[in-house]
Amino acid sequence: MPIEIKELHIKVTVNPPEAGSLRQESGNAGKGGSAEKPVDKDALIAECVEQVLQILQNKAER
């Protein structure tokens, strides 16, 4: 016997961005994109790969 959902309540909590990251983003706009501190490209790539794999795993579970 199928179940029919008539109402769906979704609650979301959004945390404000940190003050340091906000200043860094706005400061890069006029400097040609150079960051104040160097970006660890290997860590950034690893984090992106991890998130993509997590998304693919979630889609496969559905």
Beta strands, then each sheet from edge to edge (+ up, - down):
end
